[in-house]
Amino acid sequence: MLGRDKAAEIIREHGSNDLYEVIRSEGLSIARLDFGGARFREFSVNGVIFLPLETESEAEERSSLAHALGHHFLHVGNQVWMRGLDSMWSWKQERQAEEFAAWFLIPEADESRLEGLSASEICDEFDVDARIAEVRAGEWRRRASPQDSG
């Protein structure tokens, strides 16, 4: 669980999971860009995280920024996440960045708040988009369920 472990490490080092504070303290900046119809969710170049001119919601923006932060801490050179391309989801670095984002935005310390929540309710509770909620809900369910000893 590289993304999970890195998220916990970064939260410890920074003393919080304040997304914008961590971005600032890492010397990164955020800029808006017209992606010209490209399906990017975000991408990073030379310490700048680019977001589309308009995001669907604050939750999508936070989730995309946390994903970019995951790449910042975990990878060099793979700084692009595109909307709707399932084949990209299979890429190991994308999964790791998504895992980082999920554990950074919903850290282990807040895990008890997941109990009994649907993915939609997790979105509302933590101001994250559905993809982040699904990652954390799935992981929480796996950890909360008794292991099959069969």
Number of C-alpha atoms within 10 A of each C-alpha: 8 12 23 20 13 21 28 18 13 16 18 11 11 13 10 14 20 12 17 15 12 19 20 11 10 14 10 17 15 15 11 14 13 11 14 9 7 10 13 18 22 24 20 23 12 7 13 16 23 23 22 20 11 10 15 9 12 12 18 19 20 19 27 27 24 29 29 31 26 27 26 20 15 17 15 9 9 16 20 18 22 14 12 11 11 9 7 15 16 10 10 10 19 21 18 22 30 27 26 32 32 28 27 28 25 23 18 15 9 11 13 9 13 19 12 11 13 13 21 14 14 23 19 14 14 16 20 26 23 18 16 28 27 17 18 24 22 12 14 16 13 11 10 10 8 8 8 5 4 3
